Amino acid sequence: MFSLNMGHLIVGLTALFFILAGYAVLVSAFVPSTGIYLLDFLAQDTHYKYFALFLIPTSAYFVIANWVGWQYYQNS
């Protein structure tokens, strides 16, 4: 009936990452500790939670810019 393929897995993991990152950056300052080690660790951190959040779009931009530059080099 329902088969889980790689596309569904990627979309699901991406949504899970952004929910976790949104909690760590935006919501965790306004709610008390949850008792879950990972969520409390991200909530108490003041520096690296932003690094983990911005690593994904920065890496994607680097890969896309590198690919475009390679295409310009090959076709020149």
C-alpha positions in Angstrom: 0.0 0.0 0.0 2.6 2.6 1.1 6.2 2.1 0.2 8.9 4.3 1.8 11.4 5.3 -0.9 14.5 7.5 -0.6 12.6 10.7 -1.5 10.2 10.2 1.4 13.1 9.5 3.7 15.0 12.6 2.7 11.9 14.8 3.1 11.1 13.3 6.5 14.7 13.7 7.8 14.8 17.3 6.5 11.5 18.2 8.2 12.8 16.5 11.4 16.0 18.5 11.2 14.2 21.8 10.8 11.8 21.1 13.6 14.7 20.2 15.9 16.7 23.3 14.8 13.7 25.6 15.1 13.2 24.4 18.6 16.8 24.8 19.5 17.1 28.3 18.1 13.7 29.9 18.6 11.5 28.0 21.1 14.0 26.7 23.7 14.5 30.1 25.2 10.9 30.4 26.2 10.1 26.9 27.5 11.5 25.1 30.6 13.8 22.1 30.3 12.2 19.0 28.7 14.3 16.3 30.4 15.4 15.0 26.9 19.3 15.2 26.9 19.7 16.3 23.3 17.0 19.0 23.4 18.3 20.4 26.7 21.9 20.4 25.5 20.9 22.4 22.4 18.8 24.8 24.5 21.7 25.5 26.9 24.3 26.0 24.2 24.7 29.6 23.0 27.1 29.2 20.1 27.1 25.9 18.3 23.4 25.5 17.9 23.5 28.2 15.3 26.5 26.6 13.6 24.6 23.3 13.2 21.6 25.1 11.8 23.5 27.2 9.3 25.8 24.4 8.2 23.2 22.8 5.9 22.3 25.9 3.7 25.9 27.0 3.6 27.1 23.6 2.4 24.3 23.5 -0.1 25.3 26.9 -1.4 29.0 25.9 -1.7 28.1 22.7 -3.6 25.8 24.6 -6.1 28.4 27.4 -6.6 31.1 24.9 -7.1 29.1 23.0 -9.7 28.2 26.2 -11.6 31.8 27.2 -11.6 32.8 23.8 -12.9 30.2 24.1 -15.7 31.6 27.5 -16.7 35.1 26.1 -16.7 34.2 23.1 -18.8 32.2 25.1 -21.4 34.7 27.9 -21.8 
